[in-house]
Amino acid sequence: MMINKHKIHLAGVAVAVLILAAIGIAWGQVWEKKPYQQWSKGDVEKLMSDSPWALQHTQRLSKGGDAGQDATVTVRLRSALPIRQAVVRQMQMQAKYEKLSDSDRAEFDAKTKPILDCPSCADSYAVTLNGRSEQNTSYDPVYGRFRDATPDQLKTYVYLENDRGERRGVVHFIPPKTLGADAIFFFARRDASGKPLLTAEDKKLTLRFGEATITSLFTFEFDVHKMLLNGEVAF
């Protein structure tokens, strides 16, 4: 009986691919494996600091001749559904949602429904920027730079850009009210022809917060392919 080694090899490759695919499913990210109502505190923190929709960058900043201090800046794609779900899940845990009465749960759900539905997300991309320093709680690079900014000022140096060089400038802005608070930026989702900035064919999203002379602390890049959910860009 002749044994076709080529077919055996192909069969082995096929089995290996199936095994890897199964492992990939098992190792899938939290937003793919379980509903947001089951996310743990660690799941939420991971999604909101190091995920396809959130990045952190720590850099030593200095003023004049001083030694400087480390500051961490976190950017979140706030209009992305996984980030909105993480925000609601965080609120659930703080409110001990599982222990609430039926009436209190209904009240809570009504309160958080606008976050999940996000009517404004149909027309706008929303991004939050947050800053903190572990060494000096009174130092916040985001608050210091953006607390007095106006939308007109930001239009010149804050923008989203895809890998084809197309940009969206700020159309609305909510400055941070206190140290540690978010600065919230809104960008038009579509251009004059109705086309969104990002599609499934794009590869990279760049967010720039600051004049060209400012360090890369305020520049972030996202992998668009990792932002896809069910074939669509979640943002």
N, CA, C and O of each residue as an XYZ file, in Angstrom:
940
protein
N       0.855     -1.193      0.000
C       0.000      0.000      0.000
C       0.883      1.232      0.000
O       1.749      1.385      0.861
N       0.662      2.114     -0.972
C       1.464      3.333     -1.099
C       0.912      4.413     -0.164
O      -0.300      4.605     -0.068
N       1.795      5.094      0.501
C       1.387      6.176      1.403
C       1.767      7.502      0.768
O       2.928      7.736      0.433
N       0.784      8.355      0.610
C       1.013      9.673      0.016
C       1.499     10.622      1.106
O       0.712     11.167      1.881
N       2.827     10.806      1.143
C       3.403     11.657      2.189
C       2.935     13.107      2.075
O       2.818     13.810      3.078
N       2.668     13.545      0.846
C       2.216     14.923      0.643
C       0.857     15.144      1.314
O       0.615     16.167      1.956
N      -0.036     14.130      1.139
C      -1.359     14.266      1.758
C      -1.258     14.224      3.272
O      -1.967     14.944      3.975
N      -0.359     13.364      3.769
C      -0.168     13.298      5.221
C       0.323     14.637      5.761
O      -0.127     15.101      6.809
N       1.250     15.248      5.032
C       1.792     16.540      5.444
C       0.682     17.597      5.483
O       0.572     18.366      6.438
N      -0.140     17.619      4.419
C      -1.223     18.594      4.363
C      -2.227     18.375      5.490
O      -2.731     19.325      6.088
N      -2.504     17.101      5.768
C      -3.430     16.795      6.850
C      -2.871     17.278      8.189
O      -3.603     17.798      9.032
N      -1.558     17.095      8.367
C      -0.929     17.567      9.604
C      -0.999     19.072      9.740
O      -1.248     19.600     10.824
N      -0.777     19.759      8.630
C      -0.869     21.229      8.643
C      -2.282     21.659      8.992
O      -2.480     22.584      9.780
N      -3.275     20.980      8.401
C      -4.672     21.330      8.660
C      -5.009     21.159     10.136
O      -5.682     22.002     10.728
N      -4.535     20.061     10.727
C      -4.786     19.817     12.143
C      -4.131     20.906     12.993
O      -4.722     21.397     13.955
N      -2.911     21.273     12.627
C      -2.201     22.310     13.381
C      -2.950     23.638     13.319
O      -3.054     24.350     14.318
N      -3.472     23.964     12.129
C      -4.221     25.207     11.979
C      -5.461     25.191     12.852
O      -5.781     26.188     13.500
N      -6.168     24.054     12.871
C      -7.370     23.948     13.693
C      -7.040     24.080     15.170
O      -7.779     24.716     15.921
N      -5.931     23.480     15.588
C      -5.518     23.583     16.988
C      -5.208     25.027     17.347
O      -5.639     25.520     18.390
N      -4.453     25.710     16.475
C      -4.111     27.107     16.736
C      -5.355     27.976     16.769
O      -5.459     28.893     17.584
N      -6.298     27.690     15.882
C      -7.539     28.457     15.866
C      -8.296     28.267     17.171
O      -8.836     29.221     17.732
N      -8.331     27.023     17.650
C      -9.025     26.744     18.907
C      -8.356     27.459     20.067
O      -9.029     28.004     20.942
N      -7.013     27.454     20.071
C      -6.281     28.171     21.112
C      -6.577     29.655     21.038
O      -6.754     30.316     22.061
N      -6.630     30.179     19.812
C      -6.920     31.599     19.640
C      -8.263     31.964     20.224
O      -8.408     33.019     20.842
N      -9.265     31.090     20.033
C     -10.583     31.350     20.600
C     -10.519     31.308     22.120
O     -11.100     32.149     22.806
N      -9.794     30.304     22.637
C      -9.702     30.168     24.087
C      -8.970     31.349     24.703
O      -9.302     31.790     25.803
N      -7.975     31.858     23.990
C      -7.192     32.970     24.498
C      -7.751     34.325     24.055
O      -7.082     35.348     24.208
N      -8.938     34.340     23.522
C      -9.527     35.578     23.027
C      -9.593     36.638     24.113
O      -9.595     36.326     25.304
N      -9.648     37.885     23.695
C      -9.693     38.986     24.644
C     -11.018     38.993     25.392
O     -11.998     38.389     24.956
N     -11.030     39.684     26.521
C     -12.202     39.656     27.397
C     -13.457     40.161     26.697
O     -14.554     39.656     26.937
N     -13.293     41.164     25.824
C     -14.473     41.712     25.154
C     -15.034     40.746     24.110
O     -16.144     40.936     23.612
N     -14.267     39.719     23.788
C     -14.719     38.701     22.850
C     -15.239     37.450     23.564
O     -16.027     36.689     23.002
N     -14.796     37.246     24.787
C     -15.098     35.995     25.480
C     -16.364     36.050     26.325
O     -17.065     35.045     26.442
N     -16.670     37.192     26.912
C     -17.817     37.249     27.816
C     -18.462     38.627     27.785
O     -17.800     39.609     27.449
N     -19.753     38.717     28.133
C     -20.448     39.999     28.118
C     -19.871     40.941     29.171
O     -19.311     40.496     30.173
N     -20.012     42.244     28.936
C     -19.373     43.218     29.832
C     -19.892     43.106     31.266
O     -19.185     43.471     32.206
N     -21.117     42.607     31.446
C     -21.673     42.476     32.802
C     -20.875     41.480     33.649
O     -21.003     41.463     34.873
N     -20.057     40.656     33.000
C     -19.257     39.655     33.720
C     -17.786     40.041     33.827
O     -16.989     39.265     34.355
N     -17.411     41.215     33.342
C     -16.016     41.628     33.413
C     -15.607     41.867     34.860
O     -16.378     42.405     35.655
N     -14.391     41.463     35.188
C     -13.840     41.712     36.519
C     -13.218     43.104     36.581
O     -13.101     43.795     35.569
N     -12.829     43.492     37.769
C     -12.141     44.775     37.937
C     -10.872     44.809     37.105
O     -10.565     45.818     36.470
N     -10.131     43.698     37.107
C      -8.912     43.618     36.314
C      -9.188     43.706     34.823
O      -8.425     44.329     34.085
N     -10.279     43.084     34.373
C     -10.664     43.161     32.967
C     -10.895     44.612     32.556
O     -10.414     45.066     31.518
N     -11.639     45.324     33.392
C     -11.978     46.721     33.090
C     -10.730     47.592     33.062
O     -10.557     48.412     32.161
N      -9.861     47.410     34.056
C      -8.641     48.212     34.116
C      -7.754     47.954     32.899
O      -7.160     48.884     32.353
N      -7.665     46.696     32.475
C      -6.865     46.351     31.298
C      -7.446     47.011     30.056
O      -6.712     47.598     29.262
N      -8.756     46.917     29.885
C      -9.384     47.459     28.695
C      -9.237     48.979     28.628
O      -9.116     49.551     27.545
N      -9.248     49.633     29.807
C      -9.214     51.086     29.835
C      -7.814     51.680     29.893
O      -7.651     52.899     29.935
N      -6.795     50.807     29.897
C      -5.426     51.328     29.937
C      -4.506     50.718     28.892
O      -3.538     51.356     28.477
N      -4.788     49.496     28.461
C      -3.897     48.807     27.520
C      -4.724     47.851     26.666
O      -4.812     46.660     26.963
N      -5.316     48.371     25.625
C      -6.200     47.587     24.760
C      -6.227     48.241     23.381
O      -5.589     49.275     23.185
N      -6.949     47.664     22.422
C      -7.028     48.321     21.107
C      -7.638     49.707     21.152
O      -7.518     50.464     20.189
N      -8.309     50.064     22.282
C      -8.990     51.355     22.375
C      -8.443     52.244     23.481
O      -9.027     53.288     23.771
N      -7.348     51.859     24.099
C      -6.770     52.668     25.176
C      -5.271     52.432     25.249
O      -4.805     51.296     25.165
N      -4.526     53.509     25.404
C      -3.073     53.432     25.498
C      -2.569     54.353     26.603
O      -3.168     55.388     26.891
N      -1.466     53.959     27.209
C      -0.811     54.797     28.206
C       0.627     55.063     27.788
O       1.276     54.238     27.145
N       1.098     56.231     28.171
C       2.484     56.569     27.890
C       3.039     57.329     29.090
O       2.431     58.293     29.555
N       4.184     56.897     29.586
C       4.839     57.560     30.708
C       6.135     58.175     30.228
O       6.922     57.533     29.534
N       6.348     59.419     30.602
C       7.548     60.124     30.156
C       7.971     61.129     31.214
O       7.137     61.697     31.919
N       9.263     61.337     31.316
C       9.763     62.324     32.272
C       9.689     63.704     31.647
O      10.244     63.953     30.577
N       8.998     64.588     32.334
C       8.868     65.967     31.894
C       9.669     66.872     32.811
O       9.794     66.605     34.006
N      10.199     67.923     32.259
C      10.957     68.874     33.070
C      10.591     70.291     32.675
O      10.184     70.558     31.544
N      10.743     71.183     33.624
C      10.489     72.598     33.377
C      11.759     73.369     33.704
O      12.266     73.303     34.823
N      12.254     74.082     32.740
C      13.471     74.837     32.966
C      14.623     73.916     33.269
O      14.900     72.994     32.502
N      15.310     74.153     34.391
C      16.478     73.347     34.715
C      16.228     72.295     35.767
O      17.175     71.674     36.249
N      14.935     72.067     36.151
C      14.702     71.082     37.208
C      14.836     69.659     36.670
O      14.908     69.431     35.462
N      14.866     68.714     37.604
C      15.098     67.314     37.241
C      13.900     66.681     36.564
O      14.034     65.655     35.897
N      12.741     67.275     36.727
C      11.544     66.746     36.091
C      10.894     65.641     36.902
O      11.388     65.271     37.967
N       9.793     65.118     36.403
C       9.067     64.068     37.086
C       8.318     63.225     36.067
O       7.983     63.688     34.977
N       8.062     61.977     36.444
C       7.357     61.084     35.536
C       5.869     61.411     35.520
O       5.252     61.621     36.565
N       5.310     61.450     34.328
C       3.877     61.691     34.175
C       3.317     60.629     33.239
O       3.933     60.294     32.227
N       2.163     60.110     33.578
C       1.496     59.109     32.750
C       0.260     59.725     32.122
O      -0.587     60.294     32.812
N       0.167     59.608     30.823
C      -0.992     60.110     30.090
C      -1.731     58.913     29.491
O      -1.124     58.050     28.858
N      -3.029     58.876     29.695
C      -3.871     57.800     29.165
C      -4.854     58.376     28.154
O      -5.555     59.347     28.440
N      -4.901     57.779     26.984
C      -5.871     58.185     25.962
C      -6.833     57.026     25.751
O      -6.424     55.867     25.682
N      -8.124     57.356     25.650
C      -9.154     56.347     25.422
C     -10.053     56.791     24.278
O     -10.446     57.954     24.185
N     -10.368     55.838     23.413
C     -11.314     56.108     22.333
C     -12.713     55.967     22.933
O     -13.324     54.899     22.880
N     -13.195     57.049     23.495
C     -14.391     57.025     24.355
C     -15.657     56.611     23.626
O     -16.566     56.059     24.247
N     -15.742     56.861     22.329
C     -16.940     56.498     21.584
C     -16.953     55.033     21.162
O     -17.951     54.559     20.620
N     -15.861     54.308     21.401
C     -15.821     52.878     21.087
C     -16.693     52.118     22.080
O     -16.609     52.355     23.285
N     -17.528     51.206     21.585
C     -18.440     50.472     22.454
C     -17.731     49.757     23.603
O     -18.226     49.837     24.728
N     -16.597     49.056     23.401
C     -15.951     48.391     24.538
C     -15.551     49.350     25.650
O     -15.628     48.990     26.824
N     -15.125     50.560     25.307
C     -14.776     51.538     26.339
C     -16.032     51.994     27.076
O     -16.012     52.127     28.300
N     -17.108     52.233     26.360
C     -18.362     52.637     27.007
C     -18.879     51.520     27.919
O     -19.386     51.783     29.009
N     -18.745     50.288     27.466
C     -19.154     49.163     28.305
C     -18.275     49.060     29.551
O     -18.772     48.745     30.633
N     -16.983     49.321     29.409
C     -16.074     49.289     30.558
C     -16.437     50.369     31.565
O     -16.374     50.139     32.773
N     -16.815     51.542     31.080
C     -17.230     52.631     31.971
C     -18.465     52.210     32.770
O     -18.528     52.416     33.982
N     -19.445     51.617     32.080
C     -20.669     51.187     32.764
C     -20.371     50.052     33.741
O     -20.912     50.031     34.847
N     -19.514     49.105     33.342
C     -19.169     48.006     34.239
C     -18.462     48.526     35.484
O     -18.698     48.027     36.585
N     -17.605     49.514     35.320
C     -16.930     50.130     36.464
C     -17.957     50.761     37.406
O     -17.847     50.635     38.626
N     -18.943     51.434     36.839
C     -20.011     52.026     37.647
C     -20.818     50.943     38.349
O     -21.225     51.120     39.497
N     -21.056     49.819     37.669
C     -21.785     48.715     38.282
C     -21.052     48.188     39.517
O     -21.664     47.962     40.561
N     -19.749     47.996     39.390
C     -18.980     47.461     40.505
C     -18.949     48.437     41.672
O     -19.030     48.030     42.831
N     -18.833     49.726     41.364
C     -18.828     50.732     42.428
C     -20.165     50.782     43.161
O     -20.217     51.042     44.364
N     -21.247     50.529     42.422
C     -22.589     50.570     43.013
C     -23.015     49.222     43.582
O     -24.120     49.103     44.112
N     -22.138     48.174     43.480
C     -22.485     46.819     43.909
C     -23.799     46.388     43.251
O     -24.769     46.009     43.909
N     -23.776     46.465     41.938
C     -24.976     46.267     41.123
C     -25.675     44.941     41.411
O     -26.904     44.888     41.450
N     -24.908     43.878     41.611
C     -25.500     42.557     41.813
C     -26.335     42.483     43.086
O     -27.203     41.619     43.209
N     -26.079     43.384     44.035
C     -26.802     43.368     45.308
C     -27.965     44.360     45.344
O     -28.690     44.437     46.336
N     -28.140     45.117     44.261
C     -29.219     46.110     44.231
C     -30.577     45.432     44.102
O     -30.690     44.320     43.587
N     -31.595     46.122     44.578
C     -32.957     45.635     44.399
C     -33.355     45.800     42.938
O     -32.678     46.499     42.184
N     -34.441     45.167     42.541
C     -34.899     45.260     41.156
C     -35.182     46.704     40.762
O     -34.848     47.126     39.655
N     -35.793     47.454     41.659
C     -36.112     48.852     41.349
C     -34.856     49.702     41.239
O     -34.761     50.581     40.382
N     -33.888     49.432     42.121
C     -32.636     50.193     42.064
C     -31.835     49.832     40.814
O     -31.177     50.691     40.226
N     -31.891     48.565     40.411
C     -31.217     48.169     39.174
C     -31.841     48.861     37.968
O     -31.137     49.330     37.074
N     -33.169     48.918     37.956
C     -33.863     49.581     36.851
C     -33.475     51.053     36.783
O     -33.291     51.603     35.697
N     -33.352     51.686     37.941
C     -32.938     53.093     37.986
C     -31.507     53.249     37.491
O     -31.189     54.179     36.750
N     -30.649     52.323     37.914
C     -29.259     52.354     37.479
C     -29.170     52.151     35.969
O     -28.442     52.874     35.288
N     -29.899     51.184     35.447
C     -29.875     50.894     34.009
C     -30.347     52.096     33.195
O     -29.806     52.389     32.129
N     -31.358     52.781     33.708
C     -31.853     53.966     33.010
C     -30.803     55.074     33.001
O     -30.684     55.828     32.035
N     -30.047     55.157     34.091
C     -29.006     56.178     34.206
C     -27.848     55.918     33.248
O     -27.277     56.854     32.689
N     -27.505     54.648     33.061
C     -26.341     54.312     32.239
C     -26.698     54.017     30.785
O     -25.806     53.877     29.948
N     -27.977     53.923     30.478
C     -28.393     53.624     29.107
C     -27.838     54.619     28.085
O     -27.392     54.199     27.017
N     -27.852     55.944     28.381
C     -27.281     56.892     27.407
C     -25.806     56.655     27.122
O     -25.332     56.958     26.027
N     -25.068     56.110     28.104
C     -23.648     55.817     27.876
C     -23.509     54.681     26.878
O     -22.672     54.738     25.977
N     -24.322     53.656     27.034
C     -24.249     52.505     26.137
C     -24.805     52.831     24.753
O     -24.244     52.413     23.741
N     -25.903     53.575     24.712
C     -26.531     53.913     23.427
C     -25.740     54.976     22.677
O     -25.589     54.905     21.458
N     -25.240     55.956     23.411
C     -24.404     57.041     22.872
C     -24.952     57.618     21.561
O     -24.342     57.408     20.512
N     -26.064     58.325     21.584
C     -26.631     58.901     20.354
C     -25.656     59.790     19.589
O     -25.665     59.814     18.358
N     -24.815     60.521     20.321
C     -23.874     61.434     19.660
C     -22.782     60.687     18.900
O     -22.129     61.265     18.031
N     -22.575     59.399     19.220
C     -21.527     58.625     18.551
C     -21.837     58.398     17.073
O     -20.938     58.075     16.296
N     -23.083     58.563     16.681
C     -23.436     58.384     15.273
C     -22.778     59.440     14.402
O     -22.524     59.211     13.219
N     -22.504     60.599     14.991
C     -21.938     61.706     14.226
C     -20.526     62.091     14.648
O     -19.832     62.795     13.915
N     -20.093     61.636     15.823
C     -18.810     62.104     16.349
C     -17.946     60.968     16.873
O     -18.446     59.969     17.391
N     -16.637     61.146     16.727
C     -15.666     60.347     17.454
C     -15.365     61.105     18.750
O     -15.143     62.315     18.721
N     -15.358     60.408     19.871
C     -15.022     61.047     21.143
C     -13.762     60.400     21.716
O     -13.613     59.178     21.695
N     -12.863     61.232     22.223
C     -11.590     60.764     22.775
C     -11.355     61.467     24.102
O     -11.578     62.672     24.213
N     -10.906     60.722     25.116
C     -10.553     61.343     26.388
C      -9.052     61.252     26.612
O      -8.398     60.300     26.186
N      -8.525     62.260     27.287
C      -7.110     62.316     27.632
C      -7.026     62.591     29.127
O      -7.673     63.505     29.638
N      -6.220     61.787     29.825
C      -6.126     61.896     31.277
C      -4.664     61.853     31.679
O      -3.895     61.060     31.134
N      -4.270     62.695     32.627
C      -2.877     62.737     33.050
C      -2.727     62.626     34.551
O      -3.596     63.055     35.310
N      -1.612     62.046     34.974
C      -1.336     61.944     36.415
C       0.154     61.737     36.638
O       0.882     61.300     35.748
N       0.582     62.059     37.838
C       1.961     61.826     38.251
C       1.946     61.127     39.593
O       1.343     61.619     40.547
N       2.611     59.974     39.673
C       2.674     59.232     40.934
C       3.532     59.974     41.956
O       3.326     59.833     43.162
N       4.488     60.757     41.479
C       5.409     61.437     42.378
C       4.817     62.700     42.970
O       5.173     63.101     44.079
N       3.913     63.328     42.229
C       3.371     64.608     42.675
C       1.897     64.679     42.268
O       1.582     64.953     41.110
N       1.005     64.434     43.218
C      -0.421     64.398     42.907
C      -0.970     65.759     42.499
O      -2.081     65.849     41.977
N      -0.207     66.808     42.730
C      -0.666     68.143     42.327
C      -0.216     68.489     40.906
O      -0.483     69.582     40.407
N       0.466     67.546     40.268
C       0.958     67.779     38.908
C       0.161     66.927     37.926
O       0.090     65.708     38.078
N      -0.428     67.550     36.937
C      -1.226     66.866     35.923
C      -0.960     67.549     34.586
O      -1.448     68.656     34.357
N      -0.196     66.915     33.698
C       0.167     67.556     32.433
C      -1.026     67.842     31.527
O      -1.002     68.803     30.758
N      -2.057     67.024     31.608
C      -3.238     67.257     30.772
C      -4.023     68.458     31.282
O      -4.421     69.322     30.501
N      -4.242     68.510     32.581
C      -4.946     69.647     33.176
C      -4.180     70.942     32.924
O      -4.761     71.963     32.557
N      -2.852     70.879     33.129
C      -2.053     72.080     32.936
C      -2.083     72.610     31.522
O      -2.031     73.822     31.311
N      -2.166     71.711     30.541
C      -2.114     72.155     29.153
C      -3.482     72.506     28.579
O      -3.594     73.389     27.729
N      -4.517     71.818     29.040
C      -5.811     71.969     28.363
C      -6.920     72.629     29.184
O      -8.021     72.823     28.670
N      -6.659     72.977     30.436
C      -7.744     73.518     31.271
C      -8.308     74.822     30.725
O      -9.498     75.089     30.891
N      -7.491     75.634     30.083
C      -7.949     76.922     29.559
C      -8.066     76.936     28.040
O      -8.278     77.990     27.439
N      -7.928     75.771     27.421
C      -7.973     75.718     25.952
C      -9.394     75.901     25.444
O     -10.360     75.581     26.136
N      -9.507     76.414     24.236
C     -10.802     76.573     23.581
C     -10.813     75.731     22.302
O      -9.754     75.417     21.760
N     -12.002     75.365     21.818
C     -12.063     74.586     20.580
C     -11.345     75.262     19.413
O     -10.691     74.592     18.613
N     -11.466     76.582     19.315
C     -10.809     77.290     18.216
C      -9.297     77.151     18.284
O      -8.635     77.003     17.257
N      -8.747     77.198     19.497
C      -7.304     77.031     19.642
C      -6.882     75.600     19.282
O      -5.866     75.393     18.619
N      -7.666     74.632     19.722
C      -7.309     73.228     19.519
C      -7.394     72.802     18.065
O      -6.715     71.858     17.662
N      -8.205     73.471     17.276
C      -8.361     73.096     15.872
C      -7.048     73.146     15.108
O      -6.899     72.487     14.078
N      -6.098     73.924     15.608
C      -4.841     74.081     14.884
C      -3.837     72.966     15.175
O      -2.898     72.770     14.402
N      -4.021     72.223     16.289
C      -2.989     71.230     16.604
C      -3.493     69.950     17.282
O      -2.682     69.155     17.756
N      -4.794     69.738     17.338
C      -5.326     68.483     17.861
C      -6.153     67.837     16.763
O      -7.088     68.451     16.249
N      -5.822     66.613     16.399
C      -6.547     65.985     15.296
C      -6.404     64.459     15.316
O      -5.519     63.906     15.968
N      -7.304     63.802     14.583
C      -7.205     62.381     14.262
C      -6.732     62.268     12.826
O      -7.058     63.114     11.995
N      -5.965     61.226     12.528
C      -5.479     61.039     11.163
C      -5.428     59.553     10.839
O      -4.957     58.752     11.646
N      -5.919     59.181      9.643
C      -5.797     57.790      9.205
C      -4.501     57.610      8.430
O      -3.763     58.573      8.222
N      -4.215     56.375      7.997
C      -2.940     56.117      7.336
C      -2.907     56.610      5.902
O      -1.889     56.475      5.224
N      -4.005     57.180      5.434
C      -4.027     57.800      4.104
C      -3.837     59.307      4.180
O      -3.924     60.000      3.166
N      -3.576     59.818      5.389
C      -3.316     61.240      5.559
C      -4.553     62.098      5.734
O      -4.447     63.322      5.811
N      -5.724     61.479      5.799
C      -6.956     62.235      6.012
C      -7.103     62.568      7.491
O      -6.801     61.739      8.350
N      -7.564     63.775      7.789
C      -7.630     64.236      9.174
C      -9.028     64.686      9.566
O      -9.867     65.011      8.725
N      -9.248     64.693     10.896
C     -10.434     65.288     11.485
C      -9.971     66.182     12.622
O      -9.246     65.743     13.515
N     -10.395     67.442     12.583
C     -10.057     68.381     13.648
C     -11.128     68.409     14.722
O     -12.192     67.809     14.564
N     -10.851     69.100     15.803
C     -11.771     69.198     16.936
C     -13.000     70.019     16.551
O     -12.881     71.108     15.989
N     -14.186     69.481     16.863
C     -15.426     70.227     16.628
C     -16.069     70.632     17.948
O     -16.898     71.541     17.987
N     -15.689     69.959     19.025
C     -16.210     70.309     20.353
C     -15.197     69.838     21.379
O     -14.451     68.889     21.137
N     -15.174     70.509     22.533
C     -14.160     70.196     23.541
C     -14.708     70.500     24.932
O     -15.335     71.534     25.159
N     -14.454     69.571     25.859
C     -14.798     69.778     27.268
C     -13.490     69.734     28.057
O     -12.887     68.668     28.179
N     -13.042     70.864     28.594
C     -11.755     70.888     29.301
C     -11.841     70.166     30.640
O     -12.931     70.023     31.195
N     -10.704     69.707     31.168
C     -10.700     69.085     32.497
C     -11.022     70.134     33.555
O     -10.456     71.227     33.540
N     -11.924     69.809     34.466
C     -12.357     70.780     35.480
C     -11.433     70.811     36.687
O     -11.299     71.840     37.349
N     -10.784     69.663     36.976
C      -9.910     69.561     38.136
C      -8.711     68.691     37.788
O      -8.671     68.073     36.724
N      -7.745     68.645     38.681
C      -6.617     67.739     38.518
C      -7.134     66.298     38.444
O      -7.974     65.893     39.248
N      -6.635     65.540     37.490
C      -7.044     64.152     37.348
C      -8.291     63.941     36.518
O      -8.654     62.799     36.236
N      -8.954     65.012     36.121
C     -10.170     64.888     35.311
C      -9.812     64.707     33.842
O      -8.713     65.059     33.412
N     -10.746     64.157     33.080
C     -10.532     63.940     31.654
C     -10.694     65.227     30.860
O     -11.548     66.059     31.164
N      -9.863     65.375     29.843
C     -10.134     66.336     28.774
C     -10.832     65.534     27.686
O     -10.355     64.464     27.311
N     -11.957     66.034     27.172
C     -12.758     65.267     26.204
C     -12.792     66.019     24.879
O     -13.166     67.191     24.818
N     -12.396     65.324     23.826
C     -12.314     65.907     22.491
C     -13.320     65.208     21.576
O     -13.470     63.987     21.623
N     -13.999     65.985     20.752
C     -14.956     65.435     19.797
C     -14.523     65.809     18.379
O     -14.127     66.943     18.110
N     -14.610     64.828     17.486
C     -14.203     65.012     16.091
C     -15.340     64.546     15.185
O     -16.054     63.599     15.513
N     -15.502     65.208     14.057
C     -16.542     64.816     13.110
C     -16.256     63.410     12.587
O     -15.132     63.113     12.183
N     -17.249     62.564     12.595
C     -17.078     61.197     12.125
C     -16.947     61.144     10.601
O     -16.150     60.368     10.074
N     -17.725     61.964      9.896
C     -17.772     61.901      8.429
C     -17.318     63.212      7.797
O     -17.426     64.285      8.390
N     -16.810     63.088      6.580
C     -16.439     64.277      5.829
C     -17.662     64.816      5.079
O     -18.781     64.346      5.288
N     -17.447     65.786      4.223
C     -18.553     66.426      3.512
C     -19.322     65.450      2.633
O     -20.505     65.650      2.360
N     -18.647     64.394      2.191
C     -19.305     63.404      1.328
C     -19.983     62.289      2.123
O     -20.607     61.398      1.546
N     -19.857     62.343      3.456
C     -20.478     61.332      4.301
C     -19.603     60.141      4.619
O     -20.081     59.173      5.210
N     -18.328     60.181      4.243
C     -17.418     59.069      4.467
C     -16.771     59.171      5.847
O     -16.278     60.237      6.214
N     -16.763     58.076      6.623
C     -16.103     58.112      7.933
C     -14.591     58.146      7.787
O     -14.045     57.747      6.759
N     -13.922     58.627      8.828
C     -12.462     58.697      8.783
C     -11.852     57.300      8.711
O     -10.860     57.090      8.012
N     -12.437     56.348      9.427
C     -11.877     55.006      9.502
C     -12.817     53.963      8.912
O     -14.028     53.997      9.129
N     -12.230     53.035      8.161
C     -12.953     51.872      7.655
C     -12.128     50.629      7.970
O     -11.003     50.735      8.457
N     -12.678     49.470      7.697
C     -11.976     48.216      7.974
C     -10.712     48.070      7.135
O      -9.851     47.252      7.458
N     -10.591     48.841      6.077
C      -9.410     48.764      5.207
C      -8.236     49.577      5.750
O      -7.104     49.386      5.307
N      -8.482     50.474      6.694
C      -7.407     51.289      7.256
C      -6.531     50.455      8.179
O      -6.963     49.435      8.716
N      -5.307     50.902      8.352
C      -4.346     50.166      9.176
C      -4.012     50.899     10.467
O      -3.815     50.261     11.501
N      -3.946     52.224     10.428
C      -3.447     52.960     11.577
C      -4.286     54.209     11.834
O      -4.725     54.885     10.904
N      -4.497     54.499     13.113
C      -5.119     55.750     13.549
C      -4.114     56.506     14.404
O      -3.604     55.967     15.386
N      -3.828     57.739     14.042
C      -2.916     58.582     14.816
C      -3.703     59.684     15.502
O      -4.531     60.347     14.877
N      -3.442     59.880     16.793
C      -4.038     60.971     17.544
C      -2.925     61.914     17.953
O      -1.937     61.509     18.567
N      -3.098     63.158     17.608
C      -2.082     64.149     17.942
C      -2.678     65.198     18.865
O      -3.681     65.826     18.527
N      -2.065     65.394     20.035
C      -2.505     66.397     20.993
C      -1.326     67.319     21.292
O      -0.566     67.058     22.225
N      -1.166     68.362     20.541
C      -0.088     69.289     20.822
C       0.599     69.804     19.592
O       0.580     69.169     18.538
N       1.214     70.974     19.733
C       1.946     71.561     18.633
C       3.120     70.663     18.238
O       3.528     69.782     18.996
N       3.640     70.895     17.071
C       4.722     70.056     16.551
C       5.954     70.088     17.455
O       6.762     69.160     17.422
N       6.110     71.142     18.264
C       7.289     71.257     19.121
C       7.148     70.472     20.414
O       8.126     70.311     21.145
N       5.931     69.972     20.715
C       5.718     69.226     21.947
C       6.194     67.788     21.766
O       6.128     67.241     20.665
N       6.665     67.187     22.833
C       7.213     65.830     22.748
C       6.131     64.828     22.362
O       4.944     65.151     22.325
N       6.572     63.600     22.074
C       5.669     62.548     21.625
C       4.727     62.072     22.714
O       3.919     61.173     22.480
N       4.816     62.663     23.908
C       3.917     62.295     24.995
C       2.466     62.416     24.571
O       1.613     61.666     25.046
N       2.183     63.349     23.685
C       0.810     63.605     23.289
C       0.495     63.069     21.894
O      -0.445     63.536     21.251
N       1.262     62.106     21.426
C       0.978     61.452     20.161
C       0.773     59.959     20.404
O       1.589     59.310     21.058
N      -0.316     59.427     19.875
C      -0.633     58.016     20.073
C      -1.018     57.396     18.740
O      -1.604     58.057     17.883
N      -0.681     56.109     18.572
C      -1.034     55.384     17.361
C      -1.781     54.101     17.728
O      -1.354     53.353     18.608
N      -2.898     53.857     17.042
C      -3.713     52.674     17.264
C      -3.722     51.802     16.014
O      -3.713     52.303     14.890
N      -3.739     50.490     16.230
C      -3.845     49.517     15.145
C      -5.327     49.328     14.830
O      -6.061     48.748     15.630
N      -5.767     49.810     13.679
C      -7.183     49.771     13.334
C      -7.693     48.339     13.229
O      -8.828     48.060     13.617
N      -6.880     47.436     12.715
C      -7.323     46.046     12.558
C      -7.689     45.420     13.904
O      -8.578     44.571     13.966
N      -7.018     45.827     14.979
C      -7.335     45.301     16.299
C      -8.601     45.933     16.873
O      -9.140     45.455     17.871
N      -9.071     47.000     16.248
C     -10.277     47.684     16.704
C     -11.543     47.143     16.040
O     -12.641     47.643     16.285
N     -11.385     46.132     15.208
C     -12.541     45.597     14.482
C     -13.355     44.659     15.363
O     -12.808     43.798     16.052
N     -14.677     44.842     15.326
C     -15.616     43.941     15.964
C     -16.676     43.576     14.929
O     -17.367     44.444     14.396
N     -16.790     42.289     14.658
C     -17.736     41.826     13.631
C     -17.482     42.505     12.292
O     -18.417     42.813     11.552
N     -16.194     42.735     11.987
C     -15.821     43.298     10.701
C     -15.950     44.799     10.589
O     -15.645     45.367      9.541
N     -16.403     45.470     11.669
C     -16.590     46.919     11.638
C     -15.633     47.575     12.635
O     -15.279     46.979     13.652
N     -15.218     48.815     12.331
C     -14.349     49.543     13.236
C     -15.157     49.994     14.454
O     -16.124     50.744     14.321
N     -14.758     49.537     15.627
C     -15.420     49.946     16.871
C     -14.766     51.225     17.363
O     -13.751     51.194     18.059
N     -15.361     52.344     16.992
C     -14.889     53.659     17.420
C     -15.891     54.706     16.975
O     -15.696     55.895     17.229
